């Protein structure tokens, strides 16, 4: 074998190794992130914290998630993706250790909020690193491979988030709060050690000329889509983050593992639909039947009717367990389809040479919606409880319906036809 061929083979093997390492690290972080969310939520609710106080524990998580999405692409460009991957895993290790090994008296709101702020940074640094790394590992001319590898990474993300929800509820059933967190510390530490040991070479080249101003989008269509994205994801988290888990635990009297299991099933199902939709979209794209702003608008208006229907059924006294479980499963399917259309449109509205920065801006808007949903989830649930045990979730559901309606109205402003682009777009450019 000639030296150039041998070098190419070695580079390919190193690339595959790096892909496996990055994916494994991302999986470990995703599982621990979901498990920690359930542990913190149920532990402090069980101590008697109000829904609003529980929601406040995650405010910094979402705020720093916004900042990380804003700065993450710039940091990755400046210092390389290998550095940001290790920073993400190391930060998650610190965040978990703050809760696992702290004196019991330190487990108060302020301390937990700081820990969650670090978790928010860790989650988005790891996500940004892993999703960007796939583009660098796969050869430029291997588009089929890129599609397949990106699908594996993204399809597994939501499924493992769901596994983390179930794991968190199960661990809190079997162990005390800090013992459960110590087990998660071990998992992240192993992921970090293995990544540092097995990684070969770097992930991307540092670009000292990268400009911070590039993180902001100057594309009107991208900005409109980002605005719609804020309300779309706010509509999910306004009932999902605090309202639903507290309702399952406090009103339906489900155990930790039952509540965590339902949330896990919901997120896993969402991931399955989300993973299948891009393949359907890709086949339609080949036939020149791309989804456009009208598609996003129709799906949003359909979605807006679902939480309103669930709220009306609960207010009418229909069996709450049946209404909530069945209704939110249907909501999850339509939401996943809507989210997938948004994921296609962000690519359709931008050129390939600007896709990284525009997607980063788009996910910053996504995090902004999650922040709004998190705060309102606790506040509205607590307000609704004053008029009845089920009315906390009812208030959250009405807010969800209003949020999706606004997303639909904003989607009316989106182009009906993406129009010609100066450079081709590949669905694998997006990642999530």
N, C-alpha and C positions, 0 to 999 in steps of 0.2 A: 504493500500500500504506500502510495506517495505521501510525502510529508504534508502537503496541503489537505489531502483527503483525511489523513489521520487527525490533523488539527481540527478539521470540520466535525469529524465524528466525536472527538473529545469535547468540543464545544457543545454539540447537541446533547451529549450525555450530561454535561454539567448543567445545561439548560433544563433538562427533564428533572434532574435532582433538585434544582432550585425551585422548580414549579411544585414538586411534591412537598418540599420543606415549607415554602410560603403558604401553600394551601393548608397543610397541617397546623401551622402556627395560627392562621386565620380561623380555622375550625375550633382550636382550643380557646382562643379569645372569645369567639362567638358563644360557645357553650357556657363559659364562665360568666360572660356578661349577662346572658339570660337568667342563669341560676342566681346570680347576685341580685338582680332586679326582684325576683320572687322572694328571696330570703329577706331582703331589707323591707319590702312592702308588707309581707305577712308578719314579720317579727314585730315591727313597730305598731302595726294596726292591732296586733294581739296584746300589746302593752297598754292599749287604750288611747293611742294617738288618734286625733280626728282625721277624716279624709283629707282636709286641707293641709294639715301638718305632714301627713304621709306624702302628699304631692310635692310639698316644699322640699322634701329630701332629694328629689330628682331635678329640681330647677337648675342647679349648677351643671348637672350632667348634660342637659339640653343646651344651656348657654355656651358651655365650652365645646360642645359638639358643633355649634354654629361657627365659633371662632376657629376650630380646627379645620372644618371644611373650607373656611375662608382662607386660612393661611397654609393648610396642609399641602396643596399643590405647589405653592411657592417654596415651602421648605423642602419638599421632595426634589424640586428642580435644582435648588441651591446645593443640597447636601447629598443627594442620591437616595434611592428608595431602600437600600439595605439599612442605612442609618435610621430612617424613619420607622421601618419595621421593628428594629430592635428597641427604639425609643418607645413605640407603642406597647410592646410586650413588657418592657421594664416598668413603664408607668402603670400598667394594669397590676403588676406584681406589687408595687408600692401601695396602690389603692386598696387591694384586697388585704394586704398585711396591716394597714391602718385599722381595719375592722376586726381582723382575726386575732391580733395579738395586743390590742389596746386594753388597758384596764377597763373593767366593766363600767366604771363611773364616767369614762370618756365617751361612751356610746350615746351621745346626745345629738340633737338636730344639727348643730353647727359642725361637729366633727364628721358626721355622716355626709353632710353636704360637700365638705372639702374632699372626702374620699370619692364621692360620686362625680365631682368635677374632674378628678384625675381619671376616673373610669371613662368619662365622656371623651377626654383627650385620647386615651388609649384606644378606644373602640374605633374612632375615626382615623387615627394615624395608621392603625393596622389595616383597616379596610382600604384606605387610599393606597397604601403600599402594596398590598396583595393584588388588588384589582389592576393597578397600573403595571405591576410586574409581569402579569400574564402577557400583555402586549409586547413587552421587551423580550420575553423568553421565546415566543413563537416566531419563526421566520416570517418576513414580510410577505412572501409569496404563498404561504400556507394558510389561506383564509379558512378552509374547511377545518383544519386543526384548531385555529383560533376560535371558531364558533363552538366547537366541541368542548374545548377546555374552559372557555368562559361560561358555557352552560353548566358544566360540572361545578364550577366555583360558585356561581350565582344561585343555581338551583339548590345547592347544599346549604347556603347561608340561612335562609329562612327556616329550613327544616331543622338545622342545628340550634337556631335560636329557640325554636319550639322545644327541642330536647332539653335545652337549658332551663326553660320555664318548668318543665316537669321535674327535672333534676333538683331544682331549687326547692320546690314543694316537697319532694320526697326526702331530701336531706334534712329539712326542718322537721319532718315527721319522725325521722330516725335519730337525729342528733340535735344537740343544742346549737344555737346560732353561730357561735364562734368556732366550734368544732367543724361544722359544715364549711365555713369559710376557710379554715386551715386546709381542708381537702382541696378546695379550689386553688389555693396558693400553690400547693404541690403540683397541680395540673399545669398552671401557667409557668412555673419555674422549670418544669420538664420541657415544655414547649420552647422556652427561651434557650435553655442549654442545648437542646437538640438542633435548633435553628442555627445557633452560633457554631456548633460543631460541624454540621453537615453542609452549610452553605458554602458554595464554591464561587469565588470571584465576587463581583458586585452586581447590583441591580440598577442599571441606569447610571449615566454619568452626571456628575454635578455640573450645573451650569451657573456660573457666577454672574452671568449677564441677565439672568431672569429678572423681570421687573414685577414688582408687587401690583402695579396698576393693571396688569394683564388678567388678574383674577376677576375683575368686574366685567360683566357682559355689556357690550355696546350694540347688541342685536335686539331689536324691538320684539321680535317673535319669541326669543328666548326669555326675555323679561316678562312677557305676558304669560308664558307657560310656567315660569317660576312663581308668579303671583298665584296662578291657579293651583300649583303644587302646594303652596303654603296652606290653603284652605282644604285641599284634599286630605293631606296627612293630619291636619288639625282635626278634621272630622273623624278620623280613626282614633286618635289618641285621646280625644275628649271623653270617650267612654272606656277605652281599652286600658289605659295606664293605671288608673285608680278606681274609677267607677265600677267596672265589671268585676275585678278581683274582690273588692270590698263587698259588692252585692252577693257574689257567690258564697263568700265566707260568712258575712253578717246576716243576710236575709235568707238565703237558701240553706245555710248551715252546712255547706260542703267542707270536707277536710282540706288540709293544705295540699295533699297530693291530688285530690279530686279537682280542686280549683286550678292548680298548676297544670294538671293533665288536660283540662278543657282548653286552657289558653295555649298549651302546646299543640293540641290537635288543630286549633284554629290557625295558628301561625304556620304549621307544617302544610296544612291544606292550602293556605294562601301561597306558600312557596311552590307547591306543585302546580297550581294554576298559573302563577307568574312564570314558572319555568316553561310551561307548555305554550303559553301565548306567543312568545317571540318566534317559535318555530312556525306557528300558524301565520303570523304576520310576515315572516320571511317568504313563505310560499306565495302569499298574496302580493308581496312586493315584486317578485319575479314576474307576476302577471300584470303589473302596473296598476294594482288596486290598493294603493297604500292608504292606511288610516290617515285622517287629517283632523283639523280643528273641529269639524262637524262630528266626527266619531267621538272625540273626547267630550263634546257638549252633550250628546245623546246619553252616553254612559253616565255622566255626572247627574243629569236630571233623573234617570232611572234610579241611580244610587240614592239620591236625596229622598225618594219616597220610602225607602226601606226602614231607616231608623224612626221616621215619623210613624210608620205602620206599627212597629214594635212598641213604641211609646203609647199609641192609642190602645193597643191590645192589653198592655200592662195596666193602663188606667181603667180599662173596662173590666178588670178582674179575671182575665183569662189566665190559666195556669202559668205562673211566671217562669218556671224551669223550661217548659216546652216552648214558650214564646221566645225567650232569650236565646236558648240553644239553637233552635231552628232558624230564627230570624237572623242571628248574627253569622250563622254559617252561610246563608244566602248573601248577606252583606259582604262577607269575605270574598266570595266568588266574583261578584260584580266589582268590588273594590280592586281586586287583583287584575281584572281585565282593564279597568280604567288606568291603573298604575302602569300596566304594560304599554298601553297606548301612549301615555306620557313619555315613557322610556324610549319609544320609537321616535316621537316627535322631537325630542331634544336633539336627536341625531339628524333628523330631517331638516331642522332649522339652522344648522351650523355646518361650516366646512371642516374638513378633517384636520387642518392645521390649527384650528381653534377649539377642537372638541374637548381637550383636557380641561382648559380653563372654564369653558362654558358648562361642562358637566359639574365641575367643582362649585360654580356659582349656583347651579341648579340644586345641588344637594345641600348647599347652605340654606336655600329657601325651604327645602324639605325639613331641615333641622329646626328652622324657625316655626314651621307649622306644628312640629312635635312639641316645641316649647310652649306654644299657646295652648295646645291641647292638654298638656300635662297640668298646667296651672288651673285651667278651667275645669278639668276633670275632678280635681279635689274640691274646688270652690263650689261648683254647681251641685255636686253630689251632697256636700254638707248642707247647702241651702235647701235642696229638695227634701232632705230628711225631715225637715221641720213640719212637713205636711203629710208624712207617711213613710213607711219603711221602703217601699218600692219607688217612691217619687224621686229619690236621689238619682237613680239610674235613668228614670224618665226625663229628668232635667238635662242630663248629659246627652241623651238620645235626641231630644229636640234641638240642642245646640249642634249636634252632629249633622242633622238634617239641614240646618241653616248654613253651616259651613260648606257642605257639598253643593248647596244651591248657589252660593257665591262662586264656588269653583266653576260651576256650570255657566254662570253669567260671564265670568272672565274668559271661559273657553270660547264664548261667542266671538271674542275679539281675535282668535287665532286664525291664521290663514287657512282657507279651505283647500289650498294646494300649496305644498311646500315650495314649488317653483324650482327653476334650475339652480344648480350649485356649481361653484367654480372647481371644486374637488370632490371626488366620490366619497361616500360615507359607507362604512361597514358597521353592521349591527353590533359586532363584537367590540367596537370602540367604547361603548358605554360601560359595560360591566354589570350594573345592578338593575 
